[in-house]
Amino acid sequence: MKRRQFIRGAGAATVAAGAMIAAPAVAAPQFKWKMVTTWPKNFPGLGTGANRLAEMINAMSNGRIQVKVYGAGELVGALEIFDAVSRGTAEMGHGAAYYWKGKSTAAQFFASVPFGMTAQEMNSWLYHGGGMELWEEVYDKFGLVPGAAGNTGVQMGGWFNKEINSVDDLKGLKMRIPGLGGEVLKRAGGTPVLLPGGEIFSSLQSGTIDATEWVGPYNDMAFGLHKAAKYYYYPGWHEPGSTLECFINKEAFQALPEDLQVIVRSALRVANQDMLAEFTMKNNQALDQLVNKHGVELRNFPDDVLLKLRTLSDEVVAEEAQKDEISRKVYESFTAFRDQVQQWTAVSEQAYLNARSLG
């Protein structure tokens, strides 16, 4: 009898153990987050980049964080996302830091600086040159945790309905251009206009603005900007390596256990790298279509225009940096790193590209 009781007990234990092994380890969602963006819903490159970031966080956390993405205007307006995340209406925001210069002058340095650093150089400053720590310091008073979430690489100079043959052609020009680039245009005699992406085409087509920059061929063709302007200028002196951002409500981020915080930060770094790779490939394909299929007139800014813009940029950026202590601190870090890293760039990337172009 004792033997039969032992066998029955052992069998029951085996069945229980088998049930435990067979049961899938599915973690119930613990954190349901909203991500608001400055981009139209599912917009190529930028909007889809936000979508992929959300998908990565969902997958890497095994569903413990579930992020739902809202395009511009779905939950809040495109340029209202900073305040929405700061006050906790949403947990995450996806945009570009130069949109928030009204909140903080220093914020602009974490998006792009005219004649500043390329994507590769920006990432180096952010991750290994102290830039990320400064970015966190700037956003901390707004209750936000920032992170790089993509990069467009060198952008195009923009779409114009008249030729730019001299600096005088910039005078009186109404152009959609944000951030420090807009301040430089203003110094050159133009009128910078800040518009969210979804309003650019209609404004250009109607003549509300005379010119616009957006991103590059991939995004510009998606907006149909070639149907509203004749001339497509390069290079994008104002945005040589534009960092896209994802900022997180600080209380929401700190409520995550440590492993989920690491997952979120890791997903941001993957998204940052992936977007640059996507833009590099698709910009090339789109530019070919714009020129050879749609007959776009591709123009290089004259050297004297670029030299003048460079001089004005140095003046504007230095003046903006004097507006408050944190801006000076960020400016000094940014310029010191740029001056140091460009020495290596000159004998590596730039020298190689020059050599590849010979003949």
FENWOPE-V777564 format. One record per helix or strand. SS is the DSSP state (H for helix, E for strand). FROM is the first residue (numbers start at 0). LEN is the number of residues. If there is no record, write none. Layout:
ss:SS from:FROM len:LEN
ss:SS from:FROM len:LEN
This chain:
ss:H from:1 len:21
ss:E from:30 len:7
ss:H from:46 len:14
ss:E from:64 len:6
ss:H from:77 len:9
ss:E from:91 len:4
ss:H from:96 len:4
ss:H from:104 len:6
ss:H from:118 len:10
ss:H from:130 len:10
ss:E from:143 len:8
ss:E from:157 len:3
ss:H from:166 len:4
ss:E from:173 len:3
ss:H from:178 len:9
ss:E from:190 len:3
ss:H from:196 len:10
ss:E from:210 len:2
ss:H from:216 len:6
ss:H from:224 len:3
ss:E from:230 len:4
ss:E from:242 len:7
ss:H from:249 len:5
ss:H from:257 len:35
ss:E from:296 len:4
ss:H from:302 len:19
ss:H from:324 len:23
ss:H from:348 len:8
